[in-house]
Amino acid sequence: MSKGSKVIVAMVAAVVVFSLGIIFGKNYRPTNEDIAGAAPATAPKITKSPPLSATRSQTALRDQGTIAERVTIETTEILDAAVPGHPNHVLIEKMRGALNQPDKYKRAAHWQALLSLMRFEDIEDTRELFKESCATGRYHPTEFEAFWAQSGVVDPSGTLDVIASHHNMRSGGYRFDVMNAWGQKNGSAAIARALAEHHEEGGASDLFSGAIAGWATHDWPAATNSLMTDVPESERSSAIGSLTWAIVYSGGIEEAQKWFAYFGKENFEKDPSLVKQAHNTVLEAIARGDGDETTEFMLAQSDQPWFDRSRLDQMLAGWSQSNPERVLDVIGRLPADEENLRWIDNAVSKWTAIGESSVGNWLIENKPSPAIYDRVTAAFSERIRDIDPEAARAWMETIEDPELKRRVQSELERE
């Protein structure tokens, strides 16, 4: 075997070991629990079974070695059997065996290693394997998606031609995977192909979305510029979502906020709806994590022209039930108009039901603006009227707005 082939063998084996480490967890490093479960070297007899965690670690180590050794041997066979211009039938048979592996984690690791050896000549025969699997009742969407992504790495242009020759495949999302891989390699070339397809068929949103998303994973300034200058306006709406999520997944929400700070200011006048769409996507990503970070991002954008009030209302509605204190904190930092103040009543009602003194403590500790203080106090007084009438009246007396104070007083005196 040549020196180059040996290098490929080593690289594929490393991919398998790394994949198994992620799949089985712990990267195969024994934990303190594993060590504690092992018998001392001088122990005359093991009187009980080792902890289950130790058994699993030992099994994982054994599986790691077995699969890595097998793939190393397989890689040598596959490389030796490769003939330019012809499908590698040894590779195809190994792939067939990998797809028939019942354990989904071992199947994924084995499949990924074999897939790295696939050439353009092998693409059509590899695709046929999935037809075979479906005919036997097996369904492998994860492996199929990985197959198209790798096809995009091997020969994206040729793979798109293959897809184009099968009209039933054009709507399956496969072109997006291919273009995503191409965009990661050569964003400008991928966009050029998407433009050619667009001019021929009058629409290619999956091609533009895939190319822009792949490009954005490593160079979002160039991808963003291409979106606004190269991608037809009719295709940008679908591409902006893919671009935004690509930045989130490659750089996290901190990078996404950095990107949006640039994108929003640069492009709002050109395409306000596109900026609003991007803003909502970033907000959705942030909302998956810490609530405080969501609040800060939302408040920082609240005075911007692209701010979507409906998204704020959705969050306030949710927080009214799950975290009423956050509603009061957020409202306290927004303009004291009726659009914001109307959320106070539900939040106070929910929070008082959880703990009667919570709202009163919040008023004392936070010292909100007079308008917000009065609205919170009014709702709080009415809510505790039947629980503690004296406290309700005492809180009512602190309201400064005379009209609101009279309304609350009338409510408290009502039988």
Sequence and secondary structure as in RCSB ss.txt:
>XXXX:A:sequence
MSKGSKVIVAMVAAVVVFSLGIIFGKNYRPTNEDIAGAAPATAPKITKSPPLSATRSQTALRDQGTIAERVTIET
TEILDAAVPGHPNHVLIEKMRGALNQPDKYKRAAHWQALLSLMRFEDIEDTRELFKESCATGRYHPTEFEAFWAQ
SGVVDPSGTLDVIASHHNMRSGGYRFDVMNAWGQKNGSAAIARALAEHHEEGGASDLFSGAIAGWATHDWPAATN
SLMTDVPESERSSAIGSLTWAIVYSGGIEEAQKWFAYFGKENFEKDPSLVKQAHNTVLEAIARGDGDETTEFMLA
QSDQPWFDRSRLDQMLAGWSQSNPERVLDVIGRLPADEENLRWIDNAVSKWTAIGESSVGNWLIENKPSPAIYDR
VTAAFSERIRDIDPEAARAWMETIEDPELKRRVQSELERE
>XXXX:A:secstr
  HHHHHHHHHHHHHHHHHHHHHHSGGG   HHHHHHS  TT S   S   HHHHHHHHHHHHHHHHHHHHHHHH
HHHHHH  TTS  HHHHHHHHHHHT SSHHHHHHHHHHHHTT  GGGHHHHHHHHHHHHHTT   HHHHHHHHHH
HHHH HHHHHHHHHT GGGTTTTHHHHHHHHHHHH HHHHHHHHHHHHHHHS  HHHHHHHHHHHHTT HHHHHH
HHHHTS HHHHHHHHHHHHHHHHHHHHHHHHHHHHHHHHHHHTTT HHHHHHHHHHHHHHHHTS HHHHHHHHHH
HTTSTT  HHHHHHHHHHHHHH HHHHHHHHTTS  SHHHHTTHHHHHHHHHHH TTHHHHHHHHH   HHHHHH
HHHHHHHHTTTT HHHHHHHHTT   HHHHHHHHHHHH  
